[in-house]
């Protein structure tokens, strides 16, 4: 197996990771993961906005 073929193979495995993991979770667990992810994205976005404002003030 060549290097590029191996990379393509690994990419196909990674593409199924989230769906495969979610299929094993209960609906409550999926909801909790979605909440945590949304909260983390919102906090990250707010943090970047704060940094941009601070950079402009300098």
Buried (B, 14 or more C-beta within 10 A) or exposed (E): EEEEEEEEEEEEEEEEEEEEEEEEEEEEEBEEBEEEEEEEEEEEEEEEEEEEEEEEEE
